[in-house]
Amino acid sequence: MTQPSHPLSPQDCLVALMIAISASDENMRTVELVKIDAAVNQLPIFRDYDSDRVRVMSELVFDLFEQEDGLDTLFGLLRDHLPERLYETAYALSCDVAAADGSLGEAELRLLEEIRYELDLDRLHAAAIERGARARHLRPE
């Protein structure tokens, strides 16, 4: 497994989770990658983030997904390096990436459920975050 060259930052954790939700259905779509790139380049939480770390986080997530307990390891890394104050941010970014292509598959829905559980998000807060993502990614009929 590729080890990060330095301890994970909270931003690394956010990026890893966005990559994980995109890769969860084994089909990383361009629109999802564009959503990740836009988040890293535009959101204040990533203001001082080295965007070259996105590649490192991608390799880490792909390596973890090849392992039997890789998802548990990813959640362990999140618990160790992501401050609780960013849990809702992490879930919101995950929902935005999942919704970016206009559809949610079973793998994405399962991973979002696991993220909610692992981050111990209040169900009402999670529902509001999900509704916001759905509203932002609606397409004209």
Summary of the structure (lengths in Angstrom):
residues: 141
radius of gyration: 14.0
end to end distance: 44.2
largest distance: 46.5
contacts: 401
relative contact order: 0.17
helix: 70%
strand: 0%
